[in-house]
Amino acid sequence: MVHGNCVSIGCYAMTDEKIEEIYTIADAAFRNGQSFFRVHVFPFRMTIENMQRHRNSKWYPFWQNLKEGYDFFKNHGNTPPNVEVKNRRYVFNKSE
């Protein structure tokens, strides 16, 4: 579940302002005939500088994998990739 109010009991929580943005986009997508939409979430802007800043985190190897998706998005005209899991890693490729 994704919701606002910045609280969570196992859900992905965020501010009310940000969840309102997601709900508005979702509503527009469904009203215009889309049967689903994707939400890609990253722990921070995954620039080279930020990755370097966080290189000592225990999560760094996982974040390197997420950065592949972040870079895909940036390098393909801000088009979200299709995401699959193979061998316990995310694999990013063009959406169909």
C-alpha positions as CSV (number, residue, x, y, z in Angstrom):
1,M,0.0,0.0,0.0
2,V,1.1,3.6,-0.7
3,H,-0.4,6.4,1.4
4,G,0.2,9.8,2.9
5,N,0.3,11.1,6.5
6,C,4.0,10.1,6.8
7,V,3.2,7.0,8.9
8,S,3.5,3.3,8.1
9,I,2.9,-0.1,9.5
10,G,4.6,-2.0,6.7
11,C,3.4,0.3,3.9
12,Y,5.3,2.8,1.8
13,A,4.4,6.1,3.5
14,M,5.1,9.7,2.2
15,T,3.8,13.2,2.7
16,D,0.2,14.0,2.0
17,E,1.4,16.4,-0.7
18,K,3.3,13.7,-2.6
19,I,0.6,11.1,-2.3
20,E,-1.9,13.6,-3.7
21,E,0.4,14.0,-6.7
22,I,0.5,10.2,-7.2
23,Y,-3.3,9.9,-6.8
24,T,-3.9,12.7,-9.3
25,I,-1.6,11.1,-11.9
26,A,-3.2,7.7,-11.3
27,D,-6.7,9.1,-11.7
28,A,-5.7,10.8,-15.0
29,A,-4.1,7.6,-16.3
30,F,-7.2,5.5,-15.5
31,R,-9.6,8.1,-16.8
32,N,-7.7,8.1,-20.1
33,G,-7.8,4.4,-20.6
34,Q,-4.6,3.1,-19.0
35,S,-5.1,-0.2,-17.2
36,F,-2.0,0.4,-14.9
37,F,0.7,2.8,-14.2
38,R,4.2,2.5,-12.7
39,V,5.7,4.3,-9.7
40,H,9.5,4.2,-9.6
41,V,11.0,5.2,-6.2
42,F,14.6,5.9,-5.4
43,P,16.2,6.6,-2.1
44,F,17.8,9.9,-3.4
45,R,18.7,11.5,-6.7
46,M,21.2,8.9,-7.9
47,T,23.8,11.2,-9.3
48,I,27.4,10.2,-9.4
49,E,28.1,12.7,-6.6
50,N,25.3,11.3,-4.4
51,M,26.3,7.7,-5.1
52,Q,29.9,8.6,-4.0
53,R,28.5,10.2,-0.9
54,H,26.7,7.0,0.1
55,R,29.4,4.5,-1.0
56,N,29.9,3.3,2.6
57,S,26.3,2.3,3.2
58,K,25.4,-1.3,3.6
59,W,22.8,-0.7,0.9
60,Y,25.3,0.6,-1.7
61,P,25.4,-2.7,-3.8
62,F,21.5,-2.6,-4.0
63,W,21.6,1.1,-4.8
64,Q,24.0,0.4,-7.7
65,N,21.4,-1.9,-9.1
66,L,18.7,0.8,-8.7
67,K,20.9,3.3,-10.3
68,E,20.8,1.3,-13.5
69,G,17.0,2.0,-13.6
70,Y,17.6,5.6,-12.7
71,D,20.1,6.0,-15.5
72,F,17.8,4.2,-18.0
73,F,15.0,6.7,-17.2
74,K,17.3,9.7,-17.7
75,N,18.9,8.3,-20.9
76,H,15.6,7.3,-22.6
77,G,13.7,10.6,-22.5
78,N,12.4,10.2,-19.0
79,T,10.5,7.1,-20.1
80,P,10.0,4.6,-17.3
81,P,11.5,1.2,-18.0
82,N,9.9,-2.1,-17.7
83,V,11.3,-3.8,-14.6
84,E,11.8,-7.5,-14.1
85,V,13.7,-9.5,-11.4
86,K,16.3,-12.0,-12.5
87,N,18.8,-13.7,-10.2
88,R,17.7,-11.4,-7.4
89,R,18.5,-8.2,-9.3
90,Y,16.3,-5.7,-11.1
91,V,16.7,-5.8,-14.9
92,F,15.5,-2.6,-16.7
93,N,14.5,-2.5,-20.4
94,K,12.2,-0.7,-22.7
95,S,8.5,-0.8,-21.9
96,E,6.3,-2.5,-24.4
